[in-house]
Amino acid sequence: MPKADPRLIVALDVPNALEGLALADALGDTVSFYKIGLGMLTGGGLALAIELKEMGKRIFLDMKLFDIPATVEKATRGLAQYNLDFLTVHGDPHVVRAAVAGRGESETKILAVTILTAMERSDLDECLIKSGAVHELVIERARLAFLAGADGVIASPQEAGLIRALPEAKGRLIVTPGVRMSDGEAGDQKRIATPAQALAEGADYLVVGRPIWQAPAPKIAARRIIADMGKADGINSRFH
């Protein structure tokens, strides 16, 4: 029976901290790493992050910060005091540089968002994003984020291998949402892969939310994903 795999990050995309804590309790030692995002911010998300960290869990705070440099630096400095493991910001170089400055001596890793996995070319057109294939823009944004000091990037499994091939990606993290089992529903994700495929493409960590917390038996769902990850054991994560 698969144990916790440190490469699996479970997204606690539930309404509030009480439900998040209940889900973490149900998953027990099957999961060691959790993501808490904006959806739970007003429901006690930061308090939950601190509580889970004190319980020995690793925490990914998915805030996707974006603002002028001074504001991003100040916000990052405030969050870094909790020594959480990952913090996301948008991948614009000025944002990444400000977050790295705000992080200071904290061990919190700054992860840059390239292009959200729920977006495709038509969405980018609507947002007036410059022309070009999505994967090309993702790679370009990842490279610029690395040069600005990002510890890693958030990218879909479909771009993980291309990013891993960048010289600038050496020693950096690739964290991939958009992970689904082969028999699962894609939902609003448009650039997806199975857990084993994502790891084989070069991902270091996988973020999985709805396939686990919406499942009738979340612990069984998590174990299925961990078992699928085991199919890629020839590709060992560089950052456990």
C-alpha positions as CSV (number, residue, x, y, z in Angstrom):
1,M,0.0,0.0,0.0
2,P,1.6,3.3,-1.1
3,K,2.8,5.6,1.7
4,A,3.1,9.4,1.4
5,D,5.1,10.5,-1.6
6,P,6.7,13.9,-0.9
7,R,6.2,14.9,-4.5
8,L,2.4,14.9,-4.1
9,I,0.9,18.2,-3.0
10,V,-2.8,18.1,-2.2
11,A,-4.8,21.3,-2.9
12,L,-7.1,22.1,0.0
13,D,-9.6,23.9,-2.2
14,V,-12.4,23.6,0.3
15,P,-14.4,26.6,1.7
16,N,-12.7,27.0,5.1
17,A,-10.0,25.9,7.6
18,L,-12.3,23.6,9.5
19,E,-13.1,21.5,6.3
20,G,-9.4,21.7,5.3
21,L,-8.3,20.4,8.7
22,A,-10.9,17.6,8.5
23,L,-9.6,16.6,5.1
24,A,-6.0,16.6,6.2
25,D,-7.1,14.5,9.2
26,A,-8.9,12.0,6.9
27,L,-5.8,11.7,4.7
28,G,-3.5,11.2,7.7
29,D,0.0,10.1,6.9
30,T,-0.9,9.3,3.3
31,V,-0.2,13.0,2.4
32,S,2.7,15.1,3.7
33,F,2.3,18.3,1.6
34,Y,-0.7,20.6,1.2
35,K,-1.5,23.7,-1.0
36,I,-3.7,26.5,0.4
37,G,-4.9,29.1,-2.1
38,L,-6.9,32.2,-2.5
39,G,-10.2,30.4,-2.3
40,M,-9.7,29.7,1.4
41,L,-8.0,33.1,2.3
42,T,-11.1,34.5,3.9
43,G,-12.0,31.1,5.5
44,G,-8.9,30.9,7.8
45,G,-6.5,29.7,5.2
46,L,-3.4,31.3,6.6
47,A,-4.2,30.0,10.1
48,L,-4.7,26.5,8.7
49,A,-1.3,26.8,6.9
50,I,0.4,27.6,10.1
51,E,-1.4,24.9,12.0
52,L,-0.5,22.2,9.5
53,K,3.1,23.4,9.4
54,E,3.3,23.0,13.2
55,M,1.9,19.5,12.7
56,G,4.9,18.6,10.5
57,K,3.3,19.0,7.1
58,R,4.9,21.0,4.3
59,I,2.9,23.9,3.0
60,F,2.5,25.6,-0.4
61,L,0.8,29.0,-0.1
62,D,-0.7,29.7,-3.5
63,M,-1.3,33.4,-3.4
64,K,-0.2,34.3,-7.0
65,L,0.9,37.7,-5.9
66,F,0.9,40.5,-8.5
67,D,1.3,44.2,-7.8
68,I,3.9,46.9,-8.0
69,P,7.3,45.8,-6.6
70,A,7.0,47.6,-3.3
71,T,3.7,45.9,-2.5
72,V,4.8,42.5,-3.6
73,E,8.0,42.8,-1.5
74,K,6.1,43.9,1.6
75,A,3.5,41.1,1.2
76,T,6.2,38.5,0.7
77,R,8.1,39.7,3.7
78,G,5.0,39.3,5.9
79,L,4.3,35.8,4.6
80,A,7.9,34.7,4.8
81,Q,7.9,35.0,8.6
82,Y,5.9,31.8,8.8
83,N,8.6,29.8,7.0
84,L,6.1,28.1,4.7
85,D,7.7,26.0,2.0
86,F,6.4,27.4,-1.3
87,L,4.8,30.8,-2.3
88,T,3.5,31.6,-5.7
89,V,3.8,35.0,-7.5
90,H,3.0,35.8,-11.1
91,G,6.0,35.2,-13.4
92,D,6.6,38.8,-14.5
93,P,10.3,39.6,-13.7
94,H,9.6,42.7,-11.6
95,V,7.2,40.7,-9.5
96,V,9.7,37.8,-9.0
97,R,12.5,40.1,-8.1
98,A,10.4,41.9,-5.5
99,A,9.3,38.6,-4.0
100,V,12.8,37.3,-3.8
101,A,13.9,40.5,-2.0
102,G,10.9,40.2,0.4
103,R,11.7,36.6,1.2
104,G,15.1,37.6,2.5
105,E,16.7,34.8,4.5
106,S,13.6,32.7,4.8
107,E,13.6,29.2,3.4
108,T,10.3,29.9,1.5
109,K,10.8,29.1,-2.1
110,I,9.4,31.6,-4.7
111,L,7.5,29.9,-7.5
112,A,6.5,31.8,-10.6
113,V,3.3,31.2,-12.4
114,T,3.9,31.0,-16.2
115,I,0.4,30.7,-17.8
116,L,-2.5,29.2,-15.8
117,T,-3.3,25.6,-16.8
118,A,-6.9,26.5,-17.2
119,M,-6.0,28.8,-20.1
120,E,-5.5,28.2,-23.8
121,R,-4.7,30.4,-26.8
122,S,-8.2,31.8,-27.1
123,D,-8.1,32.9,-23.5
124,L,-4.8,34.6,-24.0
125,D,-6.2,36.4,-27.1
126,E,-9.0,37.7,-24.9
127,C,-6.5,39.0,-22.4
128,L,-4.5,40.8,-25.2
129,I,-1.5,38.5,-24.6
130,K,1.0,38.6,-27.5
131,S,0.7,36.1,-30.2
132,G,2.5,32.7,-30.2
133,A,1.8,29.1,-29.2
134,V,1.0,28.7,-25.5
135,H,3.9,26.4,-24.9
136,E,6.3,28.9,-26.4
137,L,5.1,31.7,-24.1
138,V,5.3,29.4,-21.1
139,I,8.9,28.6,-21.8
140,E,9.8,32.2,-22.4
141,R,8.1,33.3,-19.1
142,A,9.8,30.5,-17.2
143,R,13.2,31.5,-18.5
144,L,12.7,35.1,-17.6
145,A,11.4,34.1,-14.1
146,F,14.5,32.0,-13.5
147,L,16.7,34.9,-14.5
148,A,14.8,37.1,-12.1
149,G,15.6,34.7,-9.3
150,A,12.6,32.3,-9.0
151,D,13.3,29.1,-7.2
152,G,10.9,27.3,-9.6
153,V,7.9,27.7,-11.8
154,I,4.3,26.5,-12.0
155,A,3.6,25.0,-15.4
156,S,1.4,22.4,-17.0
157,P,2.7,18.8,-17.4
158,Q,2.7,19.4,-21.2
159,E,5.4,22.1,-20.8
160,A,7.4,20.5,-18.0
161,G,9.9,18.7,-20.3
162,L,10.5,21.8,-22.4
163,I,11.2,23.9,-19.3
164,R,13.4,21.2,-17.8
165,A,15.6,21.4,-21.0
166,L,16.3,25.1,-20.4
167,P,19.9,25.9,-19.2
168,E,18.3,28.3,-16.7
169,A,16.2,25.5,-15.2
170,K,19.2,23.7,-13.7
171,G,18.6,23.2,-10.0
172,R,15.1,24.8,-10.2
173,L,11.7,23.4,-9.3
174,I,8.9,22.6,-11.7
175,V,5.5,22.2,-10.0
176,T,2.6,21.0,-12.1
177,P,-1.1,21.3,-11.6
178,G,-3.5,19.9,-14.2
179,V,-2.8,16.3,-13.1
180,R,-5.5,13.8,-13.6
181,M,-5.8,10.0,-13.6
182,S,-6.5,8.5,-17.0
183,D,-10.1,7.8,-16.1
184,G,-10.7,11.1,-14.4
185,E,-12.5,14.2,-15.5
186,A,-10.5,17.2,-16.8
187,G,-12.8,19.8,-15.2
188,D,-11.7,23.3,-16.1
189,Q,-8.1,22.2,-16.7
190,K,-7.1,22.2,-20.4
191,R,-3.4,21.1,-20.4
192,I,-3.3,17.9,-18.4
193,A,-1.5,14.6,-17.9
194,T,-1.5,11.6,-15.6
195,P,0.8,11.6,-12.5
196,A,3.3,9.3,-14.1
197,Q,3.4,11.3,-17.3
198,A,3.9,14.5,-15.5
199,L,6.9,13.2,-13.5
200,A,8.4,11.6,-16.6
201,E,8.2,15.0,-18.3
202,G,10.4,16.5,-15.6
203,A,8.0,17.7,-12.9
204,D,9.4,17.7,-9.4
205,Y,6.0,18.1,-7.6
206,L,2.4,17.4,-8.6
207,V,-0.6,19.5,-7.4
208,V,-3.8,17.5,-7.2
209,G,-7.1,18.9,-5.8
210,R,-10.5,17.9,-6.9
211,P,-9.6,14.3,-7.8
212,I,-8.8,13.8,-4.1
213,W,-11.1,16.1,-2.1
214,Q,-14.2,15.5,-4.3
215,A,-13.7,11.7,-4.2
216,P,-16.0,9.6,-2.0
217,A,-13.0,8.2,-0.3
218,P,-10.1,10.8,-0.4
219,K,-7.5,8.6,1.1
220,I,-8.1,5.9,-1.5
221,A,-8.0,8.5,-4.3
222,A,-4.7,9.8,-2.9
223,R,-3.3,6.3,-2.8
224,R,-4.3,5.7,-6.4
225,I,-2.4,8.8,-7.5
226,I,0.7,7.8,-5.4
227,A,0.6,4.3,-7.1
228,D,0.5,5.9,-10.5
229,M,3.4,8.2,-9.6
230,G,5.3,5.0,-8.8
231,K,5.2,4.1,-12.5
232,A,7.7,6.9,-13.0
233,D,10.1,5.8,-10.4
234,G,12.9,5.8,-12.9
235,I,12.5,9.6,-12.9
236,N,13.5,10.6,-9.3
237,S,12.6,14.0,-8.1
238,R,15.6,16.3,-7.6
239,F,14.0,18.0,-4.7
240,H,12.3,15.7,-2.1
